[in-house]
Structures are given as C-alpha cells and as structure tokens.
Amino acid sequence: MSALPLPDLSQCASEPIRVPGAIQPHGRVVVLAPHTGRLLAYSANWESEQQAQEALAILPVDSGRLRTGNGPAWIGSLPFAGRTWDAAAHWQGERVIVEYEPAGPAASMVAPIYAVARDLLPMLQLADSVPALCETVAREMKRLTGFGRCLIYRFDSDGHGEVLAERLDRGYHSYLGHRFPASDIPAQARELYRVNHIRLIPDANYDPVPLLAAQGAPDPAGTDLSFTALRSVSPVHLEYMRNMGTLASMSVSLVVGGRLWGLISCHDHAPRHLPFQTRVACEHVGRLLSLQIQAQEDNAEVAQRLALHQRVLTMVALMAESDGTLQRLVEPELGLPQLAAASGAAVVLNDSCWTIGEVPPVDAIRQLAHWIVGRNEDLFSTDRLPEVWAPGEALLPGCAGVLAVSISQVHRHVVLWFRPEIVQTIRWAGDPRKTLPSAGRIHPRQSFDSWQEHVRGRSAPWAAAQHAAVAELRLALLALVLRRAEEMAGHAV
Ligand code: BLA
C-alpha cells in the first residue's frame, strides 16, 4: 500500500508495449521465416522491399547460432549499401528477427566486455555492501557508456524506486537519495524488463518506423518485439523523458532472485547511441551486479537467521529450566524484545498482561491482542498499525509496528513485539501526485524538482529473519506448554 494517492495505472499498464508495430529509426529490421528463409516483413526505412531482400541474402546465416540465448545474438559486421552494419538476430516464436545498425569504429568491438571482466570484477569483489557495490557500478557504467548521468535505482516493497548511487557530469542535477513513484514504470513494462534486461533510446525525439508486410505475407503489426533492441518505445515514456530533460536513455535491469530488484538508469541531455558490443558489456555489468547483490543479501540473511536461531535456543533453554509459565518470557535475561529488535514486548494470557521495555498502555495491548486473536493467524505482522487497525491510532499513539504470535488454539495467549512510529521524510524527484488524468489520457509528470513528503504511521519494517525467529519461538513455546500439560496430567494420575 502507498501513502500517496496514485493515478489509475490500468490505463498505462494496458499499453501493448511488446507489439508496437514499429521500430526506432537508428537501425533497420527484417523478419523472416527461418525454415524457408522467406522475407515476411521489413522496416519502412529500407529503400525498398528489394533492398530488404538483399540485406537478408548477405547474412552468413547459421541457424544453430541463432538458437542460443533469448536476446539478439551477434552475427557480424557486414558491408552493405555503401556502409558497414552490425547485424544481430533472435528467434521470436516461429520467426527470426534480424536487426541492422550502422557499425561503430572497429576498435571498440572487443574492448568493452574485456574491460568489464578485467577491471570491474575485482572491484566488485572488494565491495562489502550493497551501497558499495552500487557506487562501484555507477562509476563503471558512467565510464563505459559516457552518459551524462548514471544512477542505480532500487524498488522498495511498494514499487517506488530509490536512487542508491549516482555519477554525474557537470550540468546534470543530482537525484541521489530521491524516490521515484511506482507509477513512473507501469506493470507490463516491469514484467518486460524482468525478462529483457537492456533497452536503449538514443533519441527521444524520433519518428517511429513501421513494419511493412513483404509481398504475400501477413500483416506484421502484431509481431512480438519484446527482445528486439530497436523496438519502438511507448510515446508516454518519450514524453516523460523530454519532461525530465533527457534525450537519450538506457536502462539495464537488476534481477535478484527472479524479481526486478532495480535498474541501472543512464541519461543524457543530448542524443547518444551505443554500439552492440558496448550494450552487451552493459548487460553483463547488470548481471554481475545482480549476482553480487544476491550474494550479499543471502549472506546477510543467513547470518541474521543463525544469530536469531541461537537466541531462540537460549530463550527456550532458560524457559525450560524455570516453571515454564509463559509470563517468564518478559524476564530481562531472556531478551524478548531483542529477538525482533523491538522497543518493547508483551505477553498476554487471557486478561493478564506482562510487559518489558517501551510498550503501549496495558489496556490497549489487551484490546489489540483481542483483535489479533480474532484474525485466527499464527503470526501477525505490520509496520503500519494505524492503517490496518483503525483504533490503533488513538489507543497506541506513537506505536506503528506490531509483530505477534498466538500460542494457543483455545485461549487468548499472545506474545507481542512493538516498534515506534518513525516519521519518514521522503524526497521525491517531483511531486508524484502530478500524474493525474487529463483529457482522457494519463500524462507523465512535468517537474522533477525535489519535493518532500512526510510519511506517518509507519515503523521500521520487520525482517524475514525476525518473522522466522518469532515463528520458531512460537513452536518451541507450544511444545513447552504441551509438555507441562502432560506432566501435570501425569502428576494428577
Ligand atoms: C518506461 N519509465 C520507463 C523506463 C524508465 C522509466 C527507466 C524504462 C525505459 C528507459 O530505459 O528509459 C522511468 N526513468 C524512469 C525513472 C527514472 C528514469 C523512474 O530515469 C529515474 C531516474 N510513465 C509515466 C506514466 C506512464 C508511464 C504516467 O510516468 C503511463 C501512463 C509509462 N514508462 C511508461 C511506459 C514505459 C515506461 C509505458 C515503457 C516504455 C517501453 O519500454 O516501451
């Protein structure tokens, strides 16, 4: 959920960006039927269908090679019609799409990917945190691409993006630490960027070039251009770029654990093209960064889980040495709040309540516990209590984070952890609420000047490892309670 009223995104998300029926004009395309080699479609910027046929004829087609990978595969630099073209091809369903772009200088053909392997890899291995990794990559991307601004951008749990690292030329203003609202990149674009990891728009002021049917072939308007580097992009996004003062843009996806984690986003005030081999190197940088982020996140998670697991074992051992009654959980040596990095904790057993640390009034805790038990969940967690439980705002002022486990099927037995409200000051790059419908169509934002918002009613988020630790504690307590009950029954016999 978001603290901001966002516009109705269904309109943006329904734009069919994979099948625009057109390409960007800095290259040319032919679409062919691979088994017959027949021309099916060609971009309207070939001089004629005849010329498109000739471009097809000079391809040293090696269909085995085309089958590898799902993005465009390099075919070669081919002399044709008085110049040299970089050609790349990929399969799309039952077709092969071949793209031709005017070739860059020959010297740049091998160097970029080599520099990435030689220079960037060792630097990434030295970076010991996600921000340090992002810093290193922002610097390297800037060097590799020459774009005026390169930034690394991470999506939060609401889909908003936060700029973690940045490198700029003079004359570019900084977005470091700024947020960009989720509505800037609609859902179908995110899904495409999860599978296709790079896109380049060399000049936002372009006229799209339509695909034309070859003689006797079907209408190519529905051709899927998801993996076509020259795919014509959304006109709404081109308007966004111009509003942002950006004429050239490239973004590289950061995919961690199968999820779109963020983007490397590059901008330039002037048009800027990058040759195929440089783009391959950029895509590789994105992949290396994604892998390193995954490794860092996995390591941190494993270490935290292990430490919390040890803590649960210690707590359970101390409980087992005592009479095992649940109110003992609040004894200071057990460290109940610390298990979830909470400011305070409480044990509610029906109408009784024991607390430790900074907690809301006991009567409010009892009412909250009552509501939580009514939800019938083993574990309840929120970092925005006033949003999910309306009475929370008045009853538990200043408290926004609650984690709770229920330890009985029959009784109102609940252990709760509390975190205070943290009023966050978010620096947005422009007022995100300006994206409102006008004349039936949603327009991108006009301004990207810093705009502050104070978000209330939220605590620091609970980590997955903390959820796991309290769930483990819950199971241990259930076992303990059961054992005590059996012992008591044994005595009674
Ligand atoms: C696409 N929007 C994008 C892309 C980015 C952003 C990076 C990917 C294309 C590219 O690489 O340029 C947004 N650009 C940003 C952000 C930063 C940046 C957040 O540089 C931060 C630094 N956009 C809107 C609205 C709509 C919209 C209101 O603001 C919808 C009505 C749509 N954005 C939109 C669409 C695409 C897009 C449809 C897909 C473009 C495409 O791939 O065809």
Boltz pocket constraint, residues with backbone or C-beta under 6 A from the ligand:
constraints:
  - pocket:
      binder: B
      contacts: [[A, 11], [A, 12], [A, 13], [A, 15], [A, 17], [A, 151], [A, 153], [A, 161], [A, 175], [A, 180], [A, 181], [A, 183], [A, 184], [A, 185], [A, 186], [A, 189], [A, 199], [A, 201], [A, 232], [A, 233], [A, 234], [A, 236], [A, 237], [A, 240], [A, 249], [A, 250], [A, 251], [A, 263], [A, 265], [A, 266], [A, 267], [A, 435], [A, 442], [A, 443], [A, 444], [A, 445]]
      max_distance: 6.0
